[in-house]
Amino acid sequence: MGFQLLDLLAERLGLTFRRAFLRPFAWARTEVAGAFLVMVKPLTFMNRSGEVFPEILDRTGASVSDLLVVCDTLDLPVGQCRLRCKGSSAGHNGLASIIRRLGREDFMRLYIGIGRPDDPGEVVGYVLGRVDEREAGAIGDALRRAADSVVRLLREEPEKVMNDLNQKTPEP
């Protein structure tokens, strides 16, 4: 979900991701509403994605509290979004890697719900698999709402964006 959201934002903003020379990430940079926006796709395994963040923060001069990490979650229904200003990894290996590498949990997270598979034994295949056609519309809507929220975060307080985005979405 994170890469899909970044691709949607890049398309909207007319950006192209470029691989950093000999580095394990691709990035796109621009200015939106007077704010500097850097979007990063770690090219490591998900459970090692935290490895790229110290370098990104160093290269950009950003602080940990400036980060917004986008990830999927099994803990929300398909298509529901939730923005949080800080928190634990909640069992998400990518977030755990970032927290471990940065030594802090006080960065924003934007979760996009993918729901849970019918068979609890199929979690890995479910998370890594293709979106079910029946859920594609809800996921597309969630990605659009999430992209709108990222742009809003560049000019509005997180609490305002959080209050709007975190409203439960109606069932189709």
Order of alpha helices (4+ residues) and beta strands (2+ residues): alpha-beta-beta-beta-alpha-beta-beta-alpha-beta-alpha-alpha-alpha
